């Protein structure tokens, strides 16, 4: 299975309302529940006004479109990283999964996943 690096720093934050989000950006995830509005975006595009904010994330995605019948893909990756004491923040889209780790753990995460047989694309 191939993993592709995301070539920019990421921020995970909470915003008070969606008007703070620049919907013209080419990369962001928004999650809205009855308790919060969460945003994952390029650090350079993070809103100035946030409820809470954590910078310093880097990420990669599982390449290709994942069929919904596939089981355990995210679980296997998260288990490998957990065994190496690397925490994750995962986001799923219709097509695939994105895994974020703190920037200081990023190269180590890619290394242990490569050692486990994952192909890392630039």
N, C-alpha and C positions, 0 to 999 in steps of 0.2 A: 504494500500500500504506500502511496506517495503522499508526502506532506509538503506543503509549499509555505515558505516564510512570507509573512506580511512585512513589507519593507518600511514600516514607519512605527513610531511610538504610539501607544494607545492610552486612553484615559477611560476609566470606569467611573460614572457619577450618577447622582440623582438630581433631577431638575424639578422645579415647582410646576412648570407647565410646558407643553410642547412648543410654545412660541419661542423658547430659548434655543431650540434646535435648528441649525441651518440645514434645511431639507435639500439644498442644492449640493451638498457635499457628496463625494463619490463613495464614501465608506462610513457607515454608521449602523448601529442596531438600536432600536428603541423597544422597550418592554413596558407596558402599562398595565397595572393591576388596580384594585381598589385601595391599595396601600401606598403605591409609589409609581413614579415614572423613572425608569432606569435608562441610561444612555451609555453605549460604548462607541467611542469615536477616536479619530486621530487626535492626538494631544494638541496639535496645532489648530484644530477646529473646535476644541472644547469650549462651551459657553463660559463667559466670564462669571455669570451668576449661576451658582449651583447650590443645592441643599447640602450635598456632600460630594467629595471628589477624591479620587485616588489616581495619581499619575504613575508612570513607571512600568507599564505593561508592554509586552511584546507578544506576538502571536503567530500562529500558523493555521492553515486549514487543511483538511483532508481533501485531496485533489479528486475531481470528478464528481458526478452526481451519484449520491448514495440512494440505493433502493430502500424503501421503507421496510422491506422484509429482512434486511441485513440486521443481525443482532450482535450486540456487544462491542461494536467498533469503538465508541467513546469510552466504554467501560474498560477495555483493554488498555487504551492509551492512558487513561487516568490512573489505572492500577500501576502501570509501569512507573509513572511519574510519582505516585504516592509512595511506592517502595523506595524511591530515591529522595524522599522528603521534599518534593517539589509540588506546591499547591497550584491549583488551576482555577480559572474562571472560564466556563464553557458557554458558548452561544451556538444555537443550532438555527439553520435556515431550512427552507424547503429542500434545497439541493444537498447541503453538506453541514459539517460541524466545524466550528472554529474553536481553538484552544488557546487561551491566553495564560501566560505565566509572568511573574515579575521579571523585569529586564535582567536583574542580576542572576537569574536562574535560567535564562533563555538558552544560552549555548550548551549548558549542561543538560537541559531537557532534550535538545536536539541530539546530543551525543548519546544519551541513554536510549532514546528511541531508535537511533541509527543502529546501535549495538543490538537492539531487539529485532532488527530486520526491516525497519521502515526506511524508505528511500526519501531523502531530504532534497527538495528542489530549491534553488535559489530564489 
